[in-house]
Amino acid sequence: MANSKVQYTADGSTQTFAVTFPFISRNHVSVEVDGVAATFTWNNDSQILISSPTLSGGEAVLLIRSTSQDTRLVDYVDGSNLTETDLDLDSKQAFYMAQESLDELTLLDDDAKATSGYILVADGTDFKSVAVSGDVTISTAGAVTIGAGTVETAMIEADAINGTRLADDAVDSEHYTDGSIDTAHIADLNITTGKIANDAITGAKIALFDDSYAATNTHILVADGTDFDNVAVTGDVTISNAGVTSIGSEVITNADINGSAAIDASKIHNGTVSNAEFAYLNGVTSAIQTQLNSIVAGAVGDVQDNSFRIQDDGDNTKELAFQVSGVSSGTTRTLTVPNASDTIVGKATTDTLTNKTFDANGTGNSLSNVDVADLAAGTDGQLITWGADAAATTVATGNSGQILTSNGAGAAPTFETAATGATNGFAIAMAVAL
């Protein structure tokens, strides 16, 4: 039994093996798999784990101890302390080296003999001395001789016999087995069109085509990394047998369009909407459908007052908003636009009205807080009266000292010279009374 090595046969289920021999350092232990150095780690001082190669089963796993022979592990110095540890280490190094040398010698079978013409052959345990016999013999000088008539067809490597070993014109058609001439025996570029039957070459005979190749209607050839497969075109695009491709309805999604595609307005519908017009959408802050809901045949339906704005065409920061919160619930108020270009007068603004009639006598109407100063300027000395048509008019200016005289219904009063005896006080009283 070896003292410095142990061999296992891998079972394909484990990469872990026991170290059955002692050692001074882990560096003195190596592992071989089928004679090739393996990579391993230590689980502990009595067990290793092979990390490479992966064992599939049947491999010869050899754990070997090789104690350092080039360097002494202990160097004794005059005057130094002689310890048990140093003595043990020194003796272990020598002892382990002796074991390893012995293990190498014990590879020879006890019955091994240096018989003439014999060779050493391993049997899995050690080397045995055996005679060389059978198809080949060997001399003591190492000369190997193949026996006469021992070479059979199976012993000859394929394509090993070349033309130099054949007599000129020695091989003719009678030596060929039907169907035995393969590609390797046909000179390059020597098969001409005349040697191929019409319609004889199918896709299955072309290396790039899958064996299932067939000219199925509308199928195409697609490579799978090995050859071309005969497949139908499905998914977002189909193809006819004339090569016409068709993109399926509603299959193009937003994700299918490259972010840098820069699709021009001319590619949208019939191109009637310009890029500049599309740019107008940049200012939209809420759903356009909501804002334009119920727009049919030029008629605008209901639009919420918080969504509807009219902007100045030169400055979009200028806006007109409508507020209908003051309208009674369930009520529709109608604003009628006059048949003329005009300016809306505000309730809280100072404005001048032109050509307007105020019916203060209408039901519920009134005209209040009209001061004398609010009346239009008139002619000095004139008075206001009402004519036969009930319309307001003025009394012509009188002269100094004249009195206002009534002319009865249907005629405006006039200023006239006072009758004899009339006093200025009476004239003034009459004027106030009128």
C-alpha positions in Angstrom: 0.0 0.0 0.0 1.4 3.4 -0.9 2.3 5.8 1.9 2.5 9.1 -0.1 -0.4 8.8 -2.6 -3.9 7.6 -3.0 -5.9 6.9 -6.2 -9.7 7.1 -6.7 -12.0 6.4 -9.6 -14.5 9.2 -10.0 -18.1 8.2 -9.6 -19.5 11.4 -11.3 -21.4 12.5 -8.2 -18.7 14.1 -6.1 -15.7 16.4 -6.4 -14.6 15.8 -2.9 -11.8 13.3 -1.9 -10.0 12.2 1.3 -6.3 12.8 1.9 -5.3 9.5 3.5 -1.6 10.3 4.0 0.2 12.7 6.4 2.1 15.8 5.1 4.1 18.6 6.5 2.6 21.4 4.3 -0.5 21.6 2.1 1.9 22.9 -0.6 3.4 19.4 -0.8 0.1 17.9 -2.0 -1.0 17.9 -5.6 -3.9 16.3 -7.5 -4.0 14.8 -11.0 -7.1 13.7 -13.0 -6.2 11.2 -15.8 -2.6 12.3 -15.4 -3.3 16.0 -15.8 -2.8 18.5 -13.0 -6.2 19.6 -11.5 -7.2 22.7 -9.6 -8.5 22.1 -6.1 -9.1 23.7 -2.7 -8.9 22.4 0.9 -12.0 21.7 2.9 -9.8 20.7 5.8 -6.4 19.0 6.4 -7.9 15.6 5.4 -10.2 16.5 2.5 -9.8 18.4 -0.8 -12.4 19.7 -3.3 -11.6 19.5 -7.1 -12.8 22.7 -8.8 -11.5 21.9 -12.3 -12.1 19.7 -14.2 -15.7 18.7 -13.5 -15.8 14.9 -13.0 -18.3 13.0 -15.0 -17.3 9.5 -13.8 -14.6 7.0 -14.5 -11.7 9.4 -14.3 -8.5 8.4 -12.4 -8.1 10.8 -9.5 -4.6 10.7 -7.9 -3.6 12.6 -4.8 0.2 12.8 -4.4 2.5 14.0 -1.6 5.9 15.5 -2.8 7.9 16.6 0.2 10.4 19.4 -0.6 13.8 17.8 -1.6 15.6 21.0 -2.6 15.3 22.9 0.7 15.9 21.7 4.3 12.9 22.6 6.5 15.2 22.8 9.6 18.7 24.4 9.6 20.6 23.8 12.9 22.8 26.6 14.1 25.7 26.3 16.7 24.5 27.6 20.0 20.8 27.4 19.2 18.3 25.5 21.3 17.6 22.0 20.1 13.8 21.5 20.3 11.6 18.5 19.8 9.6 20.4 17.1 12.7 21.0 15.0 13.8 17.4 15.4 10.4 16.0 14.5 10.2 18.3 11.5 13.7 17.3 10.3 13.0 13.6 10.7 9.5 13.9 9.1 11.1 15.5 6.0 13.6 12.7 5.7 10.9 10.1 6.5 8.4 11.4 4.0 11.0 11.7 1.3 12.0 8.0 1.9 8.4 7.0 1.7 7.9 8.8 -1.6 11.0 7.2 -3.1 9.8 3.8 -1.9 6.3 4.4 -3.4 8.0 5.0 -6.7 9.9 1.8 -6.5 6.9 -0.2 -5.5 5.3 0.6 -8.8 7.2 -2.5 -10.1 5.6 -5.8 -9.6 7.5 -8.2 -7.3 7.7 -10.7 -10.2 9.2 -8.2 -12.6 12.2 -9.6 -14.4 14.7 -8.2 -16.9 13.9 -10.9 -19.4 15.2 -10.3 -22.9 12.5 -8.8 -25.1 10.2 -8.1 -22.2 8.7 -4.7 -21.4 7.1 -3.2 -18.3 3.3 -2.7 -18.6 1.1 -1.2 -15.9 -2.0 -3.0 -14.8 -3.5 -0.2 -12.7 -1.6 -1.1 -9.6 2.1 -1.5 -10.7 4.2 -2.4 -13.6 4.7 -6.0 -14.6 7.3 -7.6 -16.8 5.7 -9.2 -19.8 6.7 -10.5 -23.3 5.6 -8.6 -26.4 3.5 -10.9 -28.6 0.7 -10.8 -31.1 0.8 -8.6 -34.2 4.0 -6.8 -33.1 7.3 -8.0 -31.6 10.2 -6.0 -30.2 13.9 -6.6 -30.0 16.2 -5.8 -27.1 17.4 -2.9 -29.1 13.8 -1.5 -29.2 13.2 -2.4 -32.8 9.4 -3.1 -33.4 8.4 -5.5 -36.1 4.9 -5.9 -37.6 4.1 -9.6 -38.3 3.5 -10.7 -41.8 -0.2 -10.8 -42.8 -1.3 -9.2 -39.5 -2.4 -5.9 -40.8 -6.1 -5.9 -41.4 -8.4 -3.2 -42.9 -9.5 -2.0 -39.5 -5.9 -1.3 -38.5 -5.3 1.1 -41.4 -6.2 4.7 -40.7 -8.8 6.1 -43.0 -7.2 7.8 -46.0 -3.7 6.6 -44.8 -2.8 4.9 -48.1 -2.0 7.5 -50.7 -1.2 7.3 -54.4 2.5 6.8 -53.8 1.7 3.3 -52.3 -0.3 2.3 -55.4 1.0 1.1 -58.7 0.2 3.3 -61.6 -3.3 2.4 -63.1 -3.8 -0.3 -60.5 -7.2 0.9 -59.4 -10.1 0.8 -61.9 -13.9 0.7 -61.7 -14.0 -2.9 -60.5 -12.4 -2.0 -57.3 -15.0 0.6 -56.4 -18.1 -0.4 -54.4 -21.3 1.2 -55.7 -21.7 4.5 -53.9 -18.3 4.3 -52.3 -16.7 7.4 -54.0 -17.2 10.2 -51.5 -16.5 13.9 -51.8 -12.9 13.6 -50.6 -12.1 11.5 -53.6 -13.5 13.9 -56.2 -11.2 16.7 -57.3 -12.3 20.2 -56.6 -14.3 21.9 -59.3 -14.6 18.6 -61.3 -18.4 18.0 -61.1 -19.9 19.8 -64.1 -23.5 20.6 -64.9 -23.6 17.7 -67.3 -23.0 15.3 -64.3 -26.1 16.5 -62.4 -29.6 15.3 -63.3 -32.2 18.0 -63.9 -34.0 19.0 -60.7 -31.8 16.6 -58.7 -30.4 19.1 -56.2 -32.8 19.9 -53.4 -32.4 22.2 -50.4 -31.6 19.2 -48.2 -28.5 18.6 -50.3 -27.3 22.2 -49.7 -25.4 22.6 -46.5 -26.9 25.9 -45.6 -30.4 24.5 -45.8 -32.2 22.5 -43.1 -33.0 18.9 -43.9 -36.7 19.8 -43.7 -36.3 22.3 -46.5 -39.3 22.5 -48.8 -40.6 25.1 -51.2 -43.8 25.7 -49.2 -45.9 28.5 -50.5 -45.0 31.9 -49.0 -42.4 30.3 -46.7 -39.0 31.9 -46.4 -35.5 30.7 -45.4 -34.3 32.0 -42.0 -30.9 31.1 -40.5 -30.8 29.6 -36.9 -27.0 29.8 -36.5 -26.5 26.4 -38.1 -28.4 26.4 -41.4 -31.5 28.0 -43.0 -34.9 26.7 -41.8 -38.0 26.8 -44.0 -40.5 28.8 -41.9 -43.7 30.7 -42.4 -43.8 34.5 -42.0 -46.1 35.4 -39.1 -46.5 38.2 -36.6 -46.6 41.9 -37.5 -45.6 41.3 -41.2 -46.7 38.8 -43.8 -45.3 38.2 -47.3 -46.8 36.9 -50.5 -45.1 34.5 -52.9 -44.4 37.5 -55.1 -42.3 39.0 -52.4 -44.9 41.7 -51.4 -44.8 42.3 -47.6 -47.7 43.6 -45.6 -47.7 45.2 -42.2 -50.6 43.9 -40.1 -53.4 46.2 -39.0 -52.8 48.0 -35.6 -49.5 46.2 -34.9 -47.1 49.2 -34.8 -46.9 50.4 -31.2 -45.2 53.5 -29.8 -42.2 51.3 -28.7 -41.7 50.2 -32.3 -40.9 53.8 -33.4 -37.3 55.0 -32.9 -37.1 58.0 -30.6 -34.9 59.8 -33.1 -37.0 59.0 -36.1 -38.0 62.6 -36.5 -41.3 61.8 -38.3 -42.2 64.7 -40.6 -45.8 66.1 -40.8 -45.9 65.0 -44.4 -45.8 61.3 -43.2 -49.0 61.8 -41.1 -52.2 61.1 -43.0 -52.0 63.1 -46.3 -49.6 65.7 -45.0 -52.1 68.5 -45.0 -51.2 69.5 -41.4 -47.8 71.2 -41.3 -45.0 70.8 -38.8 -45.7 74.4 -37.6 -49.3 73.4 -36.9 -48.3 70.4 -35.0 -46.0 72.7 -33.0 -49.0 74.6 -31.8 -49.9 71.5 -29.7 -46.9 72.3 -27.5 -49.0 74.8 -25.6 -51.8 72.5 -24.8 -52.1 71.9 -21.0 -55.0 69.5 -20.8 -56.9 67.0 -22.9 -57.8 68.5 -26.3 -60.7 66.0 -26.5 -62.1 67.3 -23.3 -61.7 70.9 -24.4 -63.2 70.3 -27.8 -65.9 67.8 -26.7 -69.1 67.9 -28.7 -67.8 70.1 -31.5 -70.0 68.9 -34.5 -70.6 70.5 -37.8 -69.1 73.8 -36.6 -71.3 74.0 -33.5 -69.6 74.1 -30.1 -71.2 72.1 -27.4 -70.8 72.5 -23.6 -67.3 73.6 -22.5 -66.5 74.1 -18.9 -65.7 77.7 -17.9 -62.4 76.7 -16.3 -61.3 75.0 -19.5 -62.3 77.6 -22.1 -60.0 80.6 -22.8 -59.6 83.0 -25.6 -56.1 84.3 -26.1 -54.7 87.3 -27.9 -53.1 86.2 -31.2 -50.0 88.3 -30.5 -49.6 87.7 -26.8 -51.0 84.4 -25.4 -50.6 85.7 -21.8 -53.6 87.9 -22.5 -56.7 85.8 -22.0 -60.5 86.1 -21.8 -62.2 83.8 -19.4 -65.9 83.2 -18.8 -67.5 82.7 -15.4 -71.0 81.3 -15.1 -71.0 80.4 -11.4 -73.5 83.1 -10.8 -76.1 81.5 -13.0 -78.9 79.7 -11.2 -78.7 75.9 -11.3 -80.6 74.3 -14.2 -80.7 77.6 -16.0 -79.2 78.7 -19.4 -78.4 82.3 -19.9 -78.1 83.6 -23.5 -75.8 86.5 -24.5 -76.9 87.9 -27.9 -74.2 89.6 -30.0 -75.4 92.7 -31.9 -75.2 92.7 -35.6 -72.3 95.2 -35.6 -68.7 95.4 -34.6 -68.7 96.8 -31.1 -67.0 97.0 -27.7 -68.5 95.3 -24.6 -69.1 97.8 -21.8 -68.2 96.6 -18.4 -70.2 97.0 -15.2 -67.3 98.3 -13.2 -65.6 100.4 -16.0 -66.1 104.0 -17.0 -67.6 104.0 -20.5 -69.5 106.3 -22.9 -72.6 105.0 -24.4 -73.7 106.1 -27.9 -77.2 105.7 -29.5 -78.7 104.0 -26.4 -82.2 104.4 -25.1 -82.9 104.1 -21.3 -86.5 103.2 -20.5 -86.6 104.3 -16.9 -90.4 103.9 -16.9 -90.4 100.3 -17.9 -91.5 97.7 -15.3 -88.7 97.3 -12.8 -86.6 100.0 -14.4 -85.3 103.1 -12.8 -82.7 105.8 -13.4 -81.2 107.0 -10.2 -78.5 109.3 -8.9 -78.8 111.7 -11.9 -77.5 115.0 -10.7 -77.9 118.3 -12.5 -74.2 118.2 -13.2 -74.8 114.8 -15.0 -77.0 116.5 -17.6 -75.6 117.5 -20.9 -74.5 121.1 -21.3 -77.2 123.4 -22.8 -77.7 127.1 -23.7 -77.5 129.6 -21.0 -81.0 130.8 -19.9 -82.9 128.0 -21.6 -85.5 125.9 -19.7 -86.5 122.2 -20.2 -90.1 121.5 -21.1 -92.2 118.8 -22.9 -93.8 119.4 -26.2 -97.2 118.2 -27.6 -95.4 114.9 -28.7 -94.4 114.4 -25.1 -90.8 114.7 -26.0 -88.4 116.8 -24.0 -87.5 120.1 -25.5 -86.2 123.6 -24.4 -87.8 127.0 -24.0 -86.0 129.7 -25.9 -84.0 132.1 -23.8 -85.9 135.2 -22.7 -84.7 138.7 -22.0 -83.9 140.3 -18.7 -87.2 141.2 -16.9 -89.4 138.9 -19.0 -91.6 136.3 -17.4 -92.4 132.7 -18.4 -95.8 132.5 -19.9 -97.8 129.3 -20.5 -99.3 128.9 -23.9 -101.6 126.1 -22.9 -101.6 122.5 -23.9 -100.0 121.7 -27.2 -97.6 124.7 -27.1 -94.3 125.3 -25.3 -94.2 128.2 -22.8 -92.4 131.3 -23.8 -90.7 134.2 -22.2 -92.7 137.5 -22.5 -92.6 141.0 -21.2 -94.5 141.2 -18.0 -97.9 142.9 -18.0 -98.3 146.3 -16.3 -98.3 146.0 -12.5 -96.6 142.6 -12.5 -93.7 142.4 -10.2 -90.4 140.6 -10.6 -91.3 138.5 -7.6 -94.5 137.3 -9.2 -92.7 136.5 -12.4 -90.2 134.4 -10.5 -92.9 132.6 -8.6 -94.7 131.8 -11.9 -91.5 130.5 -13.4 -90.8 128.2 -10.4 -94.4 127.0 -10.5 -94.1 126.0 -14.1 
